[in-house]
Amino acid sequence: MKKLIVTFIVFAGLFIINTDLHAQVINVPSKAQKDFNQRYPEAKNAVWSNNVANYTAKFDIGENNYKAFYTMNGKWDYTEQYSDITKFPEAVQTSYKNSRIADWTYESATIITNKKGQELYRIEAKKSIEKIYLFFDKNGKEIKSAPSL
């Protein structure tokens, strides 16, 4: 009986801690909020979050889902638009089909717009427990690759 009471107290404590973590108020820098409102005036359902490295805003424009990333001082860094590979330029689709991971399982496709004004096309693929991102420019040239978590 004593073990049961201790177990209950531990789980109740974890529940309370978890609830508190999700109820945190996020103080988004006004610089980030102002930039977001100017950059995405038609954004709907914006939800802000932060971690030790950045602030993020998840939002919708029409039927599309986005995630904008801001530095801790409120400067816009880049935005991801969740997409489908069939909406990528034909050159990117062809490069992916001919890539070293063409036989891997396709996971996701994202259009990334960065602060340099570049639009990159990111494809995530999986083989067994290994995941990788391939980044292409609009002409289908592979720009870089990175492991995915």
C-alpha positions as YAML, in Angstrom:
chain: A
units: angstrom
residues:
- id: 1
  name: MET
  ca: [0.00, 0.00, 0.00]
- id: 2
  name: LYS
  ca: [2.86, 2.34, 0.82]
- id: 3
  name: LYS
  ca: [4.36, 1.76, -2.67]
- id: 4
  name: LEU
  ca: [1.02, 2.56, -4.25]
- id: 5
  name: ILE
  ca: [0.77, 5.88, -2.41]
- id: 6
  name: VAL
  ca: [4.36, 6.82, -3.31]
- id: 7
  name: THR
  ca: [3.74, 5.90, -6.96]
- id: 8
  name: PHE
  ca: [0.58, 7.99, -7.00]
- id: 9
  name: ILE
  ca: [2.39, 11.00, -5.52]
- id: 10
  name: VAL
  ca: [5.20, 10.71, -8.07]
- id: 11
  name: PHE
  ca: [2.78, 10.55, -11.02]
- id: 12
  name: ALA
  ca: [0.69, 13.41, -9.64]
- id: 13
  name: GLY
  ca: [3.83, 15.51, -9.27]
- id: 14
  name: LEU
  ca: [4.93, 14.74, -12.82]
- id: 15
  name: PHE
  ca: [1.47, 15.64, -14.10]
- id: 16
  name: ILE
  ca: [1.54, 18.99, -12.29]
- id: 17
  name: ILE
  ca: [5.06, 19.77, -13.55]
- id: 18
  name: ASN
  ca: [4.12, 18.82, -17.12]
- id: 19
  name: THR
  ca: [0.99, 20.99, -16.96]
- id: 20
  name: ASP
  ca: [3.02, 23.95, -15.73]
- id: 21
  name: LEU
  ca: [5.54, 23.58, -18.54]
- id: 22
  name: HIS
  ca: [2.85, 23.72, -21.18]
- id: 23
  name: ALA
  ca: [1.24, 26.75, -19.60]
- id: 24
  name: GLN
  ca: [4.36, 28.92, -19.86]
- id: 25
  name: VAL
  ca: [3.86, 32.43, -21.15]
- id: 26
  name: ILE
  ca: [6.20, 33.19, -24.02]
- id: 27
  name: ASN
  ca: [7.57, 36.71, -24.15]
- id: 28
  name: VAL
  ca: [8.22, 37.12, -27.84]
- id: 29
  name: PRO
  ca: [10.46, 40.12, -28.63]
- id: 30
  name: SER
  ca: [8.45, 43.02, -30.03]
- id: 31
  name: LYS
  ca: [10.93, 43.18, -32.94]
- id: 32
  name: ALA
  ca: [9.95, 39.62, -33.91]
- id: 33
  name: GLN
  ca: [6.23, 40.29, -33.53]
- id: 34
  name: LYS
  ca: [6.44, 43.45, -35.63]
- id: 35
  name: ASP
  ca: [8.45, 41.71, -38.37]
- id: 36
  name: PHE
  ca: [6.07, 38.74, -38.35]
- id: 37
  name: ASN
  ca: [3.00, 40.97, -38.73]
- id: 38
  name: GLN
  ca: [4.60, 42.89, -41.60]
- id: 39
  name: ARG
  ca: [6.02, 39.81, -43.33]
- id: 40
  name: TYR
  ca: [2.88, 37.67, -42.98]
- id: 41
  name: PRO
  ca: [-0.15, 40.00, -42.69]
- id: 42
  name: GLU
  ca: [-2.52, 37.24, -43.87]
- id: 43
  name: ALA
  ca: [-1.26, 34.68, -41.30]
- id: 44
  name: LYS
  ca: [-3.89, 32.83, -39.28]
- id: 45
  name: ASN
  ca: [-3.66, 30.67, -36.15]
- id: 46
  name: ALA
  ca: [-0.16, 31.87, -35.20]
- id: 47
  name: VAL
  ca: [1.30, 30.05, -32.20]
- id: 48
  name: TRP
  ca: [4.65, 31.16, -30.79]
- id: 49
  name: SER
  ca: [7.16, 28.98, -28.97]
- id: 50
  name: ASN
  ca: [10.77, 29.26, -27.97]
- id: 51
  name: ASN
  ca: [13.77, 27.25, -26.91]
- id: 52
  name: VAL
  ca: [17.31, 28.23, -26.00]
- id: 53
  name: ALA
  ca: [18.22, 28.93, -29.64]
- id: 54
  name: ASN
  ca: [15.25, 30.73, -31.22]
- id: 55
  name: TYR
  ca: [11.62, 31.78, -31.29]
- id: 56
  name: THR
  ca: [9.25, 30.11, -33.73]
- id: 57
  name: ALA
  ca: [5.82, 30.99, -35.01]
- id: 58
  name: LYS
  ca: [3.68, 28.23, -36.52]
- id: 59
  name: PHE
  ca: [0.92, 29.63, -38.70]
- id: 60
  name: ASP
  ca: [-1.32, 29.11, -41.71]
- id: 61
  name: ILE
  ca: [-1.83, 31.11, -44.87]
- id: 62
  name: GLY
  ca: [-4.72, 29.69, -46.83]
- id: 63
  name: GLU
  ca: [-4.27, 25.93, -46.96]
- id: 64
  name: ASN
  ca: [-0.50, 26.10, -46.37]
- id: 65
  name: ASN
  ca: [1.31, 25.51, -43.08]
- id: 66
  name: TYR
  ca: [4.40, 27.51, -42.16]
- id: 67
  name: LYS
  ca: [6.95, 27.90, -39.41]
- id: 68
  name: ALA
  ca: [8.98, 31.13, -39.10]
- id: 69
  name: PHE
  ca: [12.21, 31.17, -37.10]
- id: 70
  name: TYR
  ca: [13.54, 34.22, -35.25]
- id: 71
  name: THR
  ca: [16.80, 34.70, -33.36]
- id: 72
  name: MET
  ca: [16.66, 35.32, -29.62]
- id: 73
  name: ASN
  ca: [17.01, 39.06, -30.27]
- id: 74
  name: GLY
  ca: [13.97, 39.01, -32.57]
- id: 75
  name: LYS
  ca: [15.60, 39.03, -36.00]
- id: 76
  name: TRP
  ca: [13.95, 36.89, -38.70]
- id: 77
  name: ASP
  ca: [16.17, 33.98, -39.75]
- id: 78
  name: TYR
  ca: [14.16, 31.75, -42.10]
- id: 79
  name: THR
  ca: [10.73, 30.30, -42.81]
- id: 80
  name: GLU
  ca: [9.65, 26.76, -43.64]
- id: 81
  name: GLN
  ca: [6.60, 26.06, -45.77]
- id: 82
  name: TYR
  ca: [5.42, 22.48, -45.48]
- id: 83
  name: SER
  ca: [4.71, 21.14, -48.92]
- id: 84
  name: ASP
  ca: [4.58, 18.06, -51.10]
- id: 85
  name: ILE
  ca: [7.34, 17.02, -53.45]
- id: 86
  name: THR
  ca: [4.90, 17.10, -56.37]
- id: 87
  name: LYS
  ca: [4.67, 20.89, -55.89]
- id: 88
  name: PHE
  ca: [8.45, 21.32, -56.20]
- id: 89
  name: PRO
  ca: [9.97, 22.48, -59.51]
- id: 90
  name: GLU
  ca: [10.38, 19.65, -62.02]
- id: 91
  name: ALA
  ca: [14.18, 20.00, -61.86]
- id: 92
  name: VAL
  ca: [14.15, 19.37, -58.10]
- id: 93
  name: GLN
  ca: [11.89, 16.34, -58.46]
- id: 94
  name: THR
  ca: [14.15, 14.90, -61.17]
- id: 95
  name: SER
  ca: [17.30, 15.48, -59.10]
- id: 96
  name: TYR
  ca: [15.72, 13.75, -56.13]
- id: 97
  name: LYS
  ca: [14.66, 10.76, -58.28]
- id: 98
  name: ASN
  ca: [18.26, 10.47, -59.49]
- id: 99
  name: SER
  ca: [19.87, 11.12, -56.10]
- id: 100
  name: ARG
  ca: [21.78, 8.72, -53.87]
- id: 101
  name: ILE
  ca: [18.69, 8.41, -51.65]
- id: 102
  name: ALA
  ca: [16.15, 7.77, -54.40]
- id: 103
  name: ASP
  ca: [15.50, 4.27, -53.01]
- id: 104
  name: TRP
  ca: [14.96, 5.56, -49.47]
- id: 105
  name: THR
  ca: [11.46, 6.16, -48.07]
- id: 106
  name: TYR
  ca: [10.25, 9.70, -48.75]
- id: 107
  name: GLU
  ca: [9.22, 11.41, -45.48]
- id: 108
  name: SER
  ca: [8.53, 15.10, -46.11]
- id: 109
  name: ALA
  ca: [9.10, 18.12, -48.33]
- id: 110
  name: THR
  ca: [9.64, 21.70, -47.21]
- id: 111
  name: ILE
  ca: [10.32, 24.98, -48.96]
- id: 112
  name: ILE
  ca: [12.76, 27.10, -46.97]
- id: 113
  name: THR
  ca: [13.16, 30.82, -47.52]
- id: 114
  name: ASN
  ca: [16.22, 32.24, -45.77]
- id: 115
  name: LYS
  ca: [17.54, 35.69, -44.90]
- id: 116
  name: LYS
  ca: [19.80, 35.64, -47.98]
- id: 117
  name: GLY
  ca: [16.66, 35.61, -50.12]
- id: 118
  name: GLN
  ca: [17.27, 32.03, -51.25]
- id: 119
  name: GLU
  ca: [14.48, 29.54, -51.69]
- id: 120
  name: LEU
  ca: [15.68, 26.01, -50.95]
- id: 121
  name: TYR
  ca: [13.78, 22.79, -51.38]
- id: 122
  name: ARG
  ca: [14.35, 20.30, -48.56]
- id: 123
  name: ILE
  ca: [13.48, 16.63, -48.87]
- id: 124
  name: GLU
  ca: [13.60, 14.30, -45.89]
- id: 125
  name: ALA
  ca: [14.05, 10.59, -46.53]
- id: 126
  name: LYS
  ca: [14.49, 7.55, -44.30]
- id: 127
  name: LYS
  ca: [16.24, 4.21, -44.61]
- id: 128
  name: SER
  ca: [15.95, 1.92, -41.60]
- id: 129
  name: ILE
  ca: [16.78, 4.18, -38.63]
- id: 130
  name: GLU
  ca: [18.82, 6.65, -40.69]
- id: 131
  name: LYS
  ca: [17.22, 9.89, -41.84]
- id: 132
  name: ILE
  ca: [18.67, 12.58, -44.06]
- id: 133
  name: TYR
  ca: [17.76, 15.98, -45.45]
- id: 134
  name: LEU
  ca: [18.75, 16.93, -48.98]
- id: 135
  name: PHE
  ca: [18.61, 20.61, -49.95]
- id: 136
  name: PHE
  ca: [18.19, 21.67, -53.59]
- id: 137
  name: ASP
  ca: [18.03, 25.01, -55.35]
- id: 138
  name: LYS
  ca: [15.23, 25.73, -57.86]
- id: 139
  name: ASN
  ca: [17.38, 24.31, -60.68]
- id: 140
  name: GLY
  ca: [17.70, 20.94, -58.96]
- id: 141
  name: LYS
  ca: [21.31, 21.41, -57.86]
- id: 142
  name: GLU
  ca: [21.99, 19.70, -54.53]
- id: 143
  name: ILE
  ca: [23.21, 22.43, -52.19]
- id: 144
  name: LYS
  ca: [23.87, 20.33, -49.09]
- id: 145
  name: SER
  ca: [22.76, 17.36, -47.07]
- id: 146
  name: ALA
  ca: [22.37, 16.92, -43.33]
- id: 147
  name: PRO
  ca: [21.35, 14.10, -41.00]
- id: 148
  name: SER
  ca: [17.83, 14.36, -39.64]
- id: 149
  name: LEU
  ca: [16.73, 13.47, -36.14]
...
